Amino acid sequence: MRFQSSLLPLHRIGLFTTDHEPTRLLHRVQNVLAGHGAEVMLLKEGGDADCELELVIAVGGDGTVLSALVSYPEVPLLAINAGTVGFLTAGDLEDLNSILERVFAGRHFISKRSILKCTHPRGDSYIVNEMVVRGATRLITVELSIDQQPIRKIRGDGVIVGTATGSTAYLLAAGSPIVMPELRCMIVSGLNEYDFRARHLVVTHDSEIRLRISSQTREKDLYLSTDGKNKIPLVVNDEITVRESKRQAQLVFLEANYFFYNLASRLSWGGLSR
């Protein structure tokens, strides 16, 4: 497992949030950390090349966390849940003070996650959870190849390619297995396939996945979406390549077995208690 406990040097900290009053939240974080000598600044989506940060605090739902991970890769990220699901978060906003104190005391763990690079006709996109190719109203046909080897045609509403982290996101709704998030792999799943033989496919992290929209597709309104946003238009015969990126996400958690506690609380599974 790519999972470790460490004492982070915390002098420059960024706050990434979709809160409608970010300044108020910034002041709250600054007050909590006043005795630690840390400088806290508001961050913007897309990243800032001049920021040399030792920690990013993302406050919001999983969508906010995903944007922060893509905008500030390689920087340890502490996610605080202010949304509804929060599979990626270390705790809730009401516990912000105690969470920050634990992190500064070194009582935390860092979970390292794969980030995928998706190359498409409009450029490159980076993915923490998943990328989706689909049409607006009609079935589409997508040709799947792995490491230059044609595998099969997927005919359905679309195709998802995701990470182990993404197995608790859109892939979960599509019926994918839940995968330990530190596992380096990629998951390929057809969306509502018109074939009872269809199965989800898990491949190694160093695989190259290629999707080509087949000429058999009659849908005209086609698009690619990454991590639930950025609808990128596609046309028949377009190709998309997905591989593991050199970038790596680092998420901060307070418990070594955080993943199963999150599953128990978010999915209402019984049998686990702190």
Backbone as CSV, one residue per row, in Angstrom:
resi,resn,N_x,N_y,N_z,CA_x,CA_y,CA_z,C_x,C_y,C_z
1,MET,0.829,-1.203,0.000,0.000,0.000,0.000,0.863,1.252,0.000
2,ARG,0.544,2.232,-0.788,1.289,3.487,-0.795,0.651,4.402,0.242
3,PHE,1.011,4.157,1.517,0.317,4.781,2.628,1.341,5.014,3.710
4,GLN,1.468,6.222,4.235,2.509,6.472,5.212,2.076,7.524,6.207
5,SER,2.686,7.486,7.374,2.487,8.504,8.394,3.739,9.355,8.445
6,SER,3.564,10.669,8.527,4.753,11.527,8.559,4.389,12.869,9.167
7,LEU,5.421,13.554,9.651,5.245,14.893,10.188,5.555,15.884,9.080
8,LEU,4.541,16.594,8.616,4.713,17.512,7.491,5.304,18.836,7.968
9,PRO,6.213,19.448,7.167,6.648,20.816,7.459,5.546,21.763,6.986
10,LEU,4.900,22.442,7.907,3.716,23.220,7.550,3.954,24.697,7.826
11,HIS,4.478,25.390,6.816,4.718,26.821,6.927,3.856,27.610,5.930
12,ARG,3.657,27.058,4.729,2.826,27.708,3.713,1.667,26.778,3.361
13,ILE,0.470,27.245,3.653,-0.736,26.425,3.490,-1.717,27.152,2.584
14,GLY,-2.310,26.410,1.653,-3.316,26.987,0.771,-4.709,26.515,1.148
15,LEU,-5.687,27.402,1.016,-7.091,27.064,1.266,-7.836,27.108,-0.057
16,PHE,-8.419,25.981,-0.434,-9.162,25.854,-1.685,-10.612,25.548,-1.320
17,THR,-11.539,26.409,-1.727,-12.924,26.204,-1.323,-13.896,26.788,-2.337
18,THR,-15.102,26.215,-2.350,-16.200,26.763,-3.152,-17.202,27.473,-2.247
19,ASP,-16.834,27.668,-0.995,-17.690,28.376,-0.035,-18.016,29.760,-0.579
20,HIS,-19.269,30.172,-0.406,-19.670,31.480,-0.941,-19.087,32.644,-0.132
21,GLU,-18.504,32.328,1.031,-17.810,33.343,1.819,-16.400,32.848,2.150
22,PRO,-15.533,32.765,1.137,-14.201,32.188,1.355,-13.353,32.963,2.354
23,THR,-13.516,34.275,2.403,-12.713,35.089,3.325,-13.040,34.746,4.768
24,ARG,-14.311,34.511,5.045,-14.727,34.131,6.403,-14.084,32.802,6.801
25,LEU,-14.067,31.858,5.879,-13.467,30.559,6.144,-11.951,30.688,6.302
26,LEU,-11.336,31.551,5.486,-9.896,31.791,5.581,-9.533,32.312,6.968
27,HIS,-10.322,33.259,7.477,-10.049,33.824,8.802,-10.187,32.755,9.888
28,ARG,-11.133,31.856,9.704,-11.308,30.787,10.684,-10.080,29.890,10.728
29,VAL,-9.584,29.498,9.544,-8.392,28.648,9.486,-7.188,29.393,10.062
30,GLN,-7.048,30.670,9.718,-5.919,31.458,10.223,-5.955,31.549,11.744
31,ASN,-7.147,31.684,12.321,-7.270,31.767,13.782,-6.858,30.464,14.452
32,VAL,-7.265,29.331,13.845,-6.902,28.028,14.410,-5.392,27.828,14.384
33,LEU,-4.744,28.296,13.322,-3.320,28.049,13.120,-2.430,29.198,13.581
34,ALA,-3.029,30.180,14.262,-2.275,31.371,14.648,-1.045,31.035,15.491
35,GLY,-1.155,30.016,16.330,-0.040,29.674,17.208,0.998,28.769,16.584
36,HIS,0.817,28.402,15.315,1.737,27.471,14.671,2.701,28.153,13.691
37,GLY,2.553,29.450,13.522,3.453,30.174,12.634,3.278,29.843,11.173
38,ALA,2.100,29.427,10.760,1.842,29.044,9.373,1.167,30.182,8.612
39,GLU,1.596,30.382,7.390,0.964,31.356,6.500,-0.118,30.641,5.690
40,VAL,-1.338,31.204,5.699,-2.467,30.587,4.992,-2.961,31.550,3.924
41,MET,-3.145,31.036,2.680,-3.592,31.892,1.584,-4.715,31.220,0.812
42,LEU,-5.578,32.042,0.219,-6.639,31.509,-0.635,-6.075,31.092,-1.981
43,LEU,-6.537,29.959,-2.483,-6.077,29.435,-3.765,-7.170,29.560,-4.813
44,LYS,-6.743,29.492,-6.070,-7.689,29.567,-7.171,-7.646,28.273,-7.970
45,GLU,-8.748,27.962,-8.640,-8.801,26.769,-9.468,-7.873,26.935,-10.659
46,GLY,-7.194,25.854,-11.029,-6.248,25.913,-12.134,-4.814,25.953,-11.682
47,GLY,-4.601,26.281,-10.381,-3.252,26.265,-9.837,-2.521,27.582,-9.991
48,ASP,-1.452,27.715,-9.249,-0.604,28.906,-9.281,0.844,28.437,-9.244
49,ALA,1.542,28.642,-10.352,2.914,28.142,-10.476,3.847,28.757,-9.439
50,ASP,3.504,29.929,-8.908,4.373,30.609,-7.962,4.150,30.167,-6.522
51,CYS,3.115,29.335,-6.297,2.819,28.877,-4.943,3.697,27.686,-4.578
52,GLU,4.493,27.826,-3.543,5.260,26.697,-3.011,4.604,26.293,-1.703
53,LEU,3.694,25.333,-1.797,2.850,24.963,-0.673,3.303,23.651,-0.050
54,GLU,3.049,23.527,1.240,3.341,22.282,1.950,2.068,21.531,2.306
55,LEU,0.926,22.211,2.186,-0.370,21.572,2.446,-1.453,22.394,1.770
56,VAL,-2.429,21.697,1.196,-3.643,22.344,0.691,-4.810,21.838,1.526
57,ILE,-5.630,22.764,2.005,-6.863,22.410,2.707,-8.013,22.694,1.749
58,ALA,-8.752,21.654,1.381,-9.889,21.809,0.479,-11.174,21.629,1.277
59,VAL,-12.036,22.623,1.229,-13.294,22.579,1.979,-14.451,22.569,0.989
60,GLY,-15.256,21.516,1.036,-16.394,21.384,0.131,-16.772,19.925,-0.014
61,GLY,-17.406,19.581,-1.118,-17.724,18.195,-1.415,-16.617,17.553,-2.216
62,ASP,-16.868,16.334,-2.696,-15.843,15.625,-3.461,-15.464,16.369,-4.739
63,GLY,-16.411,17.104,-5.342,-16.102,17.872,-6.543,-15.039,18.931,-6.289
64,THR,-15.150,19.610,-5.149,-14.154,20.603,-4.763,-12.790,19.955,-4.555
65,VAL,-12.795,18.797,-3.898,-11.548,18.079,-3.635,-10.878,17.656,-4.945
66,LEU,-11.670,17.159,-5.894,-11.118,16.741,-7.184,-10.463,17.910,-7.910
67,SER,-11.121,19.057,-7.911,-10.553,20.250,-8.559,-9.239,20.652,-7.901
68,ALA,-9.180,20.572,-6.580,-7.962,20.944,-5.864,-6.830,19.965,-6.158
69,LEU,-7.145,18.668,-6.239,-6.111,17.665,-6.512,-5.510,17.845,-7.902
70,VAL,-6.349,18.185,-8.880,-5.856,18.391,-10.236,-5.101,19.721,-10.343
71,SER,-5.565,20.744,-9.635,-4.938,22.063,-9.710,-3.609,22.118,-8.969
72,TYR,-3.483,21.329,-7.881,-2.278,21.367,-7.051,-1.763,19.940,-6.804
73,PRO,-1.320,19.250,-7.871,-0.827,17.884,-7.719,0.470,17.856,-6.920
74,GLU,0.726,16.710,-6.318,1.943,16.450,-5.556,1.969,17.137,-4.195
75,VAL,1.027,18.041,-3.908,0.982,18.689,-2.599,0.009,17.910,-1.714
76,PRO,0.401,17.493,-0.505,-0.546,16.813,0.384,-1.810,17.654,0.565
77,LEU,-2.955,17.000,0.473,-4.231,17.713,0.514,-5.101,17.164,1.638
78,LEU,-5.542,18.054,2.498,-6.465,17.725,3.582,-7.857,18.155,3.156
79,ALA,-8.750,17.190,2.977,-10.099,17.484,2.487,-11.090,17.513,3.654
80,ILE,-11.815,18.612,3.749,-12.817,18.800,4.805,-14.199,18.787,4.160
81,ASN,-15.057,17.917,4.622,-16.361,17.709,3.998,-17.363,18.809,4.364
82,ALA,-17.837,19.498,3.327,-18.948,20.436,3.500,-20.017,20.117,2.466
83,GLY,-19.952,18.890,1.896,-20.910,18.458,0.882,-21.813,17.371,1.427
84,THR,-22.129,16.385,0.567,-23.075,15.355,0.973,-22.474,13.953,1.019
85,VAL,-21.433,13.684,0.216,-20.889,12.325,0.154,-19.558,12.262,0.906
86,GLY,-18.515,12.819,0.338,-17.267,12.943,1.062,-16.437,11.692,1.204
87,PHE,-16.331,10.865,0.161,-15.457,9.701,0.216,-13.986,10.106,0.315
88,LEU,-13.657,11.294,-0.165,-12.268,11.725,-0.197,-11.877,12.567,1.018
89,THR,-12.821,12.827,1.901,-12.577,13.776,2.981,-12.130,13.091,4.265
90,ALA,-11.374,13.866,5.069,-10.834,13.346,6.324,-11.762,13.601,7.497
91,GLY,-12.700,14.500,7.339,-13.620,14.829,8.424,-14.568,15.918,7.988
92,ASP,-15.450,16.325,8.907,-16.476,17.311,8.601,-16.064,18.707,9.057
93,LEU,-16.687,19.718,8.456,-16.330,21.112,8.718,-16.495,21.475,10.194
94,GLU,-17.476,20.882,10.849,-17.709,21.201,12.263,-16.540,20.769,13.153
95,ASP,-15.725,19.843,12.648,-14.579,19.363,13.419,-13.258,19.955,12.921
96,LEU,-13.322,21.039,12.163,-12.129,21.603,11.518,-11.016,21.894,12.521
97,ASN,-11.350,22.498,13.655,-10.323,22.877,14.624,-9.527,21.671,15.112
98,SER,-10.222,20.618,15.534,-9.538,19.437,16.066,-8.773,18.703,14.966
99,ILE,-9.300,18.712,13.734,-8.608,18.063,12.614,-7.271,18.741,12.345
100,LEU,-7.283,20.073,12.296,-6.047,20.813,12.034,-5.025,20.603,13.144
101,GLU,-5.480,20.557,14.381,-4.555,20.328,15.493,-3.904,18.950,15.382
102,ARG,-4.661,17.949,14.956,-4.098,16.601,14.801,-3.068,16.555,13.679
103,VAL,-3.355,17.254,12.593,-2.408,17.264,11.474,-1.104,17.933,11.893
104,PHE,-1.186,19.043,12.600,0.026,19.735,13.028,0.813,18.939,14.056
105,ALA,0.123,18.046,14.778,0.802,17.189,15.745,1.399,15.947,15.082
106,GLY,1.173,15.796,13.767,1.709,14.641,13.051,0.875,13.387,13.202
107,ARG,-0.342,13.522,13.703,-1.208,12.357,13.913,-2.108,12.170,12.685
108,HIS,-1.483,11.854,11.572,-2.223,11.710,10.326,-1.483,10.731,9.412
109,PHE,-2.130,10.374,8.320,-1.566,9.462,7.332,-1.740,10.077,5.946
110,ILE,-0.849,9.716,5.030,-0.947,10.205,3.657,-1.217,9.036,2.726
111,SER,-2.297,9.143,1.986,-2.688,8.129,1.005,-2.307,8.639,-0.381
112,LYS,-1.445,7.895,-1.080,-0.996,8.297,-2.411,-1.861,7.618,-3.473
113,ARG,-2.361,8.414,-4.423,-3.320,7.928,-5.410,-2.843,8.198,-6.836
114,SER,-3.260,7.312,-7.743,-2.970,7.501,-9.166,-3.804,8.645,-9.748
115,ILE,-3.194,9.381,-10.669,-3.889,10.355,-11.508,-3.702,9.907,-12.955
116,LEU,-4.781,9.896,-13.722,-4.710,9.465,-15.108,-4.556,10.661,-16.043
117,LYS,-3.895,10.422,-17.162,-3.772,11.429,-18.220,-4.614,10.968,-19.400
118,CYS,-5.552,11.800,-19.793,-6.453,11.495,-20.907,-6.096,12.412,-22.078
119,THR,-5.667,11.800,-23.173,-5.318,12.546,-24.380,-6.448,12.406,-25.387
120,HIS,-6.980,13.545,-25.834,-8.142,13.563,-26.726,-7.923,14.598,-27.818
121,PRO,-8.813,14.692,-28.805,-8.584,15.616,-29.927,-8.452,17.087,-29.529
122,ARG,-8.892,17.455,-28.325,-8.810,18.854,-27.897,-7.616,19.111,-26.981
123,GLY,-6.828,18.069,-26.688,-5.668,18.256,-25.810,-5.555,17.164,-24.761
124,ASP,-5.051,17.541,-23.585,-4.878,16.601,-22.481,-5.708,17.033,-21.281
125,SER,-6.206,16.046,-20.536,-6.907,16.301,-19.282,-6.372,15.338,-18.240
126,TYR,-6.389,15.774,-16.974,-5.930,14.926,-15.875,-7.116,14.522,-15.009
127,ILE,-7.101,13.275,-14.563,-8.279,12.671,-13.967,-7.925,12.018,-12.637
128,VAL,-8.701,12.314,-11.615,-8.557,11.652,-10.319,-9.561,10.511,-10.197
129,ASN,-10.806,10.750,-10.606,-11.854,9.727,-10.505,-12.065,8.953,-11.807
130,GLU,-12.591,9.661,-12.824,-12.927,8.965,-14.060,-13.109,9.923,-15.227
131,MET,-13.024,9.346,-16.439,-13.438,10.044,-17.648,-14.578,9.232,-18.267
132,VAL,-15.510,9.950,-18.895,-16.693,9.314,-19.479,-16.855,9.785,-20.915
133,VAL,-17.066,8.843,-21.814,-17.441,9.144,-23.196,-18.886,8.699,-23.365
134,ARG,-19.737,9.601,-23.840,-21.129,9.219,-24.012,-21.830,10.132,-25.005
135,GLY,-23.064,9.758,-25.347,-23.907,10.566,-26.214,-25.069,11.137,-25.431
136,ALA,-25.792,12.038,-26.065,-26.877,12.720,-25.364,-28.125,11.855,-25.220
137,THR,-28.530,11.160,-26.295,-29.813,10.461,-26.253,-29.781,9.046,-26.815
138,ARG,-28.820,8.735,-27.680,-28.836,7.439,-28.369,-27.639,6.579,-27.962
139,LEU,-27.758,5.275,-28.212,-26.639,4.371,-27.966,-25.456,4.746,-28.849
140,ILE,-24.254,4.530,-28.321,-23.046,4.753,-29.109,-22.221,3.460,-29.112
141,THR,-21.323,3.339,-30.070,-20.437,2.180,-30.152,-18.998,2.669,-30.060
142,VAL,-18.265,2.098,-29.119,-16.884,2.504,-28.876,-15.983,1.283,-28.984
143,GLU,-14.925,1.400,-29.768,-13.953,0.320,-29.922,-12.885,0.449,-28.841
144,LEU,-12.703,-0.617,-28.063,-11.754,-0.624,-26.956,-10.504,-1.413,-27.332
145,SER,-9.327,-0.780,-27.161,-8.048,-1.457,-27.332,-7.208,-1.228,-26.082
146,ILE,-6.407,-2.229,-25.726,-5.495,-2.106,-24.587,-4.110,-2.526,-25.044
147,ASP,-3.149,-1.623,-24.874,-1.772,-1.861,-25.317,-1.733,-2.282,-26.791
148,GLN,-2.468,-1.548,-27.610,-2.521,-1.740,-29.064,-3.274,-3.009,-29.481
149,GLN,-3.825,-3.726,-28.511,-4.550,-4.960,-28.822,-6.062,-4.690,-28.806
150,PRO,-6.754,-4.855,-29.958,-8.214,-4.681,-29.956,-8.866,-5.685,-29.009
151,ILE,-9.756,-5.204,-28.145,-10.405,-6.060,-27.149,-11.850,-6.359,-27.530
152,ARG,-12.666,-5.322,-27.688,-14.065,-5.529,-28.059,-14.713,-4.192,-28.374
153,LYS,-15.941,-4.256,-28.848,-16.753,-3.069,-29.054,-17.750,-2.948,-27.910
154,ILE,-17.870,-1.750,-27.395,-18.812,-1.473,-26.314,-19.975,-0.686,-26.902
155,ARG,-21.172,-1.262,-26.841,-22.367,-0.592,-27.363,-23.326,-0.323,-26.209
156,GLY,-23.549,0.942,-25.946,-24.410,1.317,-24.834,-24.502,2.827,-24.732
157,ASP,-24.776,3.307,-23.519,-24.870,4.757,-23.316,-23.507,5.430,-23.347
158,GLY,-22.443,4.658,-23.094,-21.106,5.244,-23.098,-20.099,4.321,-22.446
159,VAL,-18.920,4.889,-22.133,-17.821,4.143,-21.525,-17.211,4.982,-20.413
160,ILE,-16.863,4.320,-19.308,-16.148,4.972,-18.210,-14.774,4.322,-18.079
161,VAL,-13.747,5.135,-17.923,-12.422,4.654,-17.532,-12.051,5.408,-16.263
162,GLY,-11.768,4.676,-15.192,-11.505,5.346,-13.932,-10.383,4.720,-13.136
163,THR,-10.079,5.362,-12.031,-9.044,4.914,-11.103,-9.679,4.122,-9.970
164,ALA,-8.824,3.547,-9.118,-9.332,2.907,-7.906,-10.051,3.927,-7.031
165,THR,-9.543,5.148,-6.978,-10.235,6.217,-6.241,-11.634,6.425,-6.791
166,GLY,-11.773,6.362,-8.119,-13.059,6.576,-8.767,-14.027,5.420,-8.612
167,SER,-13.580,4.296,-8.033,-14.481,3.147,-7.884,-15.606,3.414,-6.899
168,THR,-15.494,4.487,-6.093,-16.587,4.862,-5.203,-17.333,6.096,-5.726
169,ALA,-17.118,6.429,-7.003,-17.810,7.569,-7.612,-18.759,7.061,-8.701
170,TYR,-18.640,7.577,-9.913,-19.546,7.198,-11.008,-19.473,5.696,-11.274
171,LEU,-18.290,5.118,-11.165,-18.129,3.681,-11.393,-18.967,2.858,-10.422
172,LEU,-19.099,3.342,-9.202,-19.922,2.636,-8.213,-21.372,2.563,-8.680
173,ALA,-21.874,3.688,-9.193,-23.247,3.718,-9.704,-23.411,2.830,-10.928
174,ALA,-22.316,2.622,-11.668,-22.365,1.786,-12.868,-22.196,0.303,-12.551
175,GLY,-22.024,-0.030,-11.269,-21.917,-1.427,-10.884,-20.502,-1.960,-10.767
176,SER,-19.525,-1.078,-10.772,-18.132,-1.502,-10.673,-17.832,-2.043,-9.275
177,PRO,-16.835,-2.913,-9.153,-16.388,-3.323,-7.817,-15.745,-2.153,-7.085
178,ILE,-15.825,-2.158,-5.776,-15.124,-1.157,-4.971,-13.685,-1.620,-4.790
179,VAL,-12.737,-0.740,-5.107,-11.321,-1.088,-5.104,-10.601,-0.231,-4.064
180,MET,-9.699,-0.845,-3.308,-8.893,-0.077,-2.355,-8.212,1.072,-3.097
181,PRO,-8.354,2.303,-2.639,-7.948,3.461,-3.440,-6.451,3.599,-3.684
182,GLU,-5.617,2.967,-2.863,-4.175,3.053,-3.095,-3.693,2.085,-4.178
183,LEU,-4.573,1.228,-4.659,-4.197,0.268,-5.686,-4.016,0.981,-7.024
184,ARG,-2.875,0.753,-7.673,-2.616,1.380,-8.974,-3.221,0.502,-10.071
185,CYS,-4.323,0.927,-10.605,-4.997,0.179,-11.668,-5.935,1.125,-12.407
186,MET,-6.531,0.633,-13.486,-7.573,1.358,-14.208,-8.759,0.423,-14.417
187,ILE,-9.945,0.992,-14.333,-11.181,0.225,-14.457,-11.921,0.711,-15.693
188,VAL,-12.324,-0.226,-16.540,-13.071,0.090,-17.760,-14.471,-0.490,-17.629
189,SER,-15.472,0.355,-17.854,-16.849,-0.096,-17.698,-17.731,0.515,-18.773
190,GLY,-18.570,-0.307,-19.394,-19.575,0.205,-20.308,-20.776,0.714,-19.519
191,LEU,-21.425,1.753,-20.037,-22.604,2.314,-19.392,-23.864,1.730,-20.033
192,ASN,-24.633,0.982,-19.228,-25.896,0.410,-19.716,-25.704,-0.269,-21.070
193,GLU,-24.776,-1.204,-21.097,-24.464,-1.881,-22.359,-25.630,-2.725,-22.859
194,TYR,-25.740,-2.759,-24.172,-26.777,-3.545,-24.835,-26.228,-4.942,-25.116
195,ASP,-25.728,-5.598,-24.040,-25.096,-6.909,-24.193,-25.011,-7.552,-22.811
196,PHE,-25.734,-8.656,-22.602,-25.755,-9.287,-21.288,-24.407,-9.910,-20.926
197,ARG,-23.509,-10.068,-21.899,-22.181,-10.636,-21.632,-21.197,-9.586,-21.122
198,ALA,-21.594,-8.333,-21.087,-20.692,-7.243,-20.708,-20.203,-7.404,-19.270
199,ARG,-18.936,-7.096,-19.046,-18.328,-7.162,-17.718,-17.377,-5.980,-17.537
200,HIS,-17.180,-5.606,-16.281,-16.185,-4.584,-15.967,-14.792,-5.196,-16.099
201,LEU,-13.833,-4.351,-16.462,-12.475,-4.824,-16.704,-11.501,-3.995,-15.874
202,VAL,-10.656,-4.667,-15.094,-9.617,-3.998,-14.305,-8.270,-4.336,-14.924
203,VAL,-7.484,-3.294,-15.254,-6.196,-3.509,-15.921,-5.083,-2.871,-15.102
204,THR,-3.844,-3.257,-15.404,-2.700,-2.768,-14.643,-2.454,-1.281,-14.889
205,HIS,-1.749,-0.656,-13.954,-1.525,0.791,-13.999,-0.707,1.222,-15.203
206,ASP,0.124,0.334,-15.743,0.985,0.723,-16.862,0.371,0.398,-18.217
207,SER,-0.913,0.056,-18.230,-1.605,-0.209,-19.498,-1.909,1.096,-20.223
208,GLU,-2.073,0.988,-21.534,-2.555,2.117,-22.337,-3.922,1.741,-22.896
209,ILE,-4.912,2.512,-22.530,-6.282,2.256,-22.970,-6.620,3.222,-24.103
210,ARG,-7.124,2.672,-25.196,-7.502,3.502,-26.337,-8.965,3.262,-26.667
211,LEU,-9.710,4.356,-26.770,-11.124,4.313,-27.139,-11.312,5.035,-28.464
212,ARG,-12.029,4.409,-29.382,-12.317,5.035,-30.668,-13.806,4.968,-30.907
213,ILE,-14.414,6.117,-31.211,-15.856,6.147,-31.473,-16.103,5.567,-32.854
214,SER,-16.798,4.448,-32.875,-16.986,3.685,-34.107,-17.889,4.417,-35.100
215,SER,-17.653,4.137,-36.367,-18.511,4.695,-37.425,-19.926,4.129,-37.363
216,GLN,-20.125,3.092,-36.550,-21.466,2.545,-36.360,-22.337,3.451,-35.486
217,THR,-21.719,4.422,-34.841,-22.444,5.350,-33.972,-23.267,6.331,-34.795
218,ARG,-24.539,6.446,-34.448,-25.430,7.377,-35.154,-25.700,8.646,-34.342
219,GLU,-25.359,8.632,-33.080,-25.527,9.807,-32.223,-24.627,10.944,-32.707
220,LYS,-25.184,12.152,-32.779,-24.418,13.318,-33.230,-23.883,14.153,-32.071
221,ASP,-24.570,14.083,-30.935,-24.173,14.890,-29.777,-23.320,14.029,-28.846
222,LEU,-22.022,14.000,-29.120,-21.081,13.178,-28.363,-20.158,14.071,-27.544
223,TYR,-19.754,13.573,-26.365,-18.837,14.389,-25.560,-18.015,13.525,-24.612
224,LEU,-16.943,14.120,-24.132,-16.060,13.535,-23.131,-16.145,14.399,-21.881
225,SER,-16.305,13.745,-20.735,-16.360,14.463,-19.465,-15.295,13.905,-18.528
226,THR,-14.592,14.783,-17.811,-13.557,14.345,-16.876,-13.924,14.782,-15.466
227,ASP,-13.962,13.817,-14.569,-14.321,14.067,-13.171,-15.613,14.853,-13.030
228,GLY,-16.585,14.528,-13.887,-17.918,15.108,-13.773,-18.065,16.515,-14.307
229,LYS,-17.097,17.007,-15.073,-17.206,18.366,-15.614,-16.478,18.447,-16.940
230,ASN,-16.325,19.657,-17.458,-15.560,19.891,-18.697,-16.070,19.051,-19.857
231,LYS,-17.309,19.263,-20.288,-17.829,18.527,-21.437,-17.086,18.942,-22.703
232,ILE,-16.355,17.990,-23.263,-15.530,18.243,-24.445,-16.201,17.569,-25.635
233,PRO,-16.569,18.304,-26.678,-17.283,17.696,-27.814,-16.414,16.713,-28.577
234,LEU,-17.043,15.644,-29.051,-16.378,14.622,-29.842,-17.186,14.349,-31.104
235,VAL,-16.556,13.697,-32.072,-17.249,13.273,-33.286,-16.848,11.823,-33.584
236,VAL,-17.596,11.202,-34.473,-17.302,9.830,-34.882,-15.863,9.721,-35.391
237,ASN,-15.211,8.636,-35.035,-13.813,8.316,-35.381,-12.789,9.016,-34.495
238,ASP,-13.230,9.846,-33.564,-12.287,10.425,-32.606,-11.693,9.329,-31.727
239,GLU,-10.433,9.529,-31.326,-9.756,8.573,-30.447,-9.360,9.246,-29.140
240,ILE,-9.471,8.494,-28.059,-9.072,8.960,-26.727,-8.124,7.934,-26.145
241,THR,-7.004,8.388,-25.606,-6.032,7.505,-24.975,-5.940,7.840,-23.491
242,VAL,-5.936,6.804,-22.662,-5.853,6.993,-21.214,-4.704,6.154,-20.678
243,ARG,-3.855,6.793,-19.866,-2.746,6.082,-19.214,-2.485,6.740,-17.860
244,GLU,-1.748,6.057,-17.022,-1.412,6.645,-15.724,-0.433,7.798,-15.917
245,SER,-0.686,8.897,-15.223,0.170,10.074,-15.306,1.350,9.956,-14.351
246,LYS,2.376,10.770,-14.585,3.477,10.873,-13.629,3.051,11.662,-12.391
247,ARG,1.969,12.415,-12.512,1.443,13.142,-11.359,0.872,12.151,-10.346
248,GLN,0.806,12.578,-9.110,0.288,11.713,-8.060,-0.469,12.555,-7.041
249,ALA,-1.652,12.084,-6.671,-2.431,12.769,-5.643,-2.004,12.272,-4.265
250,GLN,-1.995,13.188,-3.286,-1.672,12.819,-1.912,-2.779,13.352,-1.007
251,LEU,-3.524,12.443,-0.398,-4.632,12.815,0.478,-4.270,12.540,1.932
252,VAL,-4.588,13.497,2.791,-4.295,13.377,4.217,-5.523,12.843,4.948
253,PHE,-5.328,11.802,5.761,-6.402,11.233,6.576,-5.911,11.091,8.015
254,LEU,-6.858,10.977,8.932,-6.516,10.904,10.347,-6.410,9.474,10.852
255,GLU,-7.046,8.537,10.165,-7.050,7.140,10.590,-6.485,6.257,9.482
256,ALA,-5.700,5.239,9.856,-5.127,4.339,8.861,-6.207,3.540,8.141
257,ASN,-7.321,3.251,8.826,-8.411,2.477,8.208,-9.587,3.377,7.824
258,TYR,-9.242,4.628,7.461,-10.249,5.620,7.093,-11.187,5.108,5.999
259,PHE,-10.677,4.346,5.047,-11.450,3.964,3.870,-12.683,3.157,4.259
260,PHE,-12.519,2.218,5.170,-13.646,1.377,5.553,-14.629,2.134,6.446
261,TYR,-14.131,3.069,7.250,-15.040,3.903,8.016,-15.874,4.789,7.087
262,ASN,-15.237,5.318,6.043,-15.976,6.128,5.079,-17.024,5.293,4.352
263,LEU,-16.670,4.063,3.974,-17.643,3.180,3.331,-18.818,2.932,4.264
264,ALA,-18.510,2.647,5.530,-19.569,2.335,6.489,-20.503,3.522,6.691
265,SER,-19.933,4.733,6.790,-20.762,5.902,7.055,-21.478,6.412,5.805
266,ARG,-20.788,6.426,4.657,-21.387,6.983,3.448,-22.385,6.032,2.809
267,LEU,-22.147,4.704,2.941,-23.030,3.731,2.322,-23.970,3.065,3.322
268,SER,-23.924,3.567,4.565,-24.798,3.044,5.639,-24.586,1.560,5.878
269,TRP,-23.333,1.133,5.815,-23.005,-0.237,6.172,-22.947,-0.356,7.689
270,GLY,-23.420,-1.445,8.244,-23.362,-1.648,9.692,-22.091,-2.378,10.064
271,GLY,-21.858,-2.502,11.376,-20.773,-3.343,11.863,-19.483,-2.644,12.195
272,LEU,-19.366,-1.347,11.865,-18.139,-0.617,12.187,-18.463,0.544,13.102
273,SER,-17.640,0.740,14.093,-17.794,1.888,14.988,-16.416,2.320,15.443
274,ARG,-16.288,3.585,15.749,-14.983,4.094,16.190,-14.764,3.778,17.670
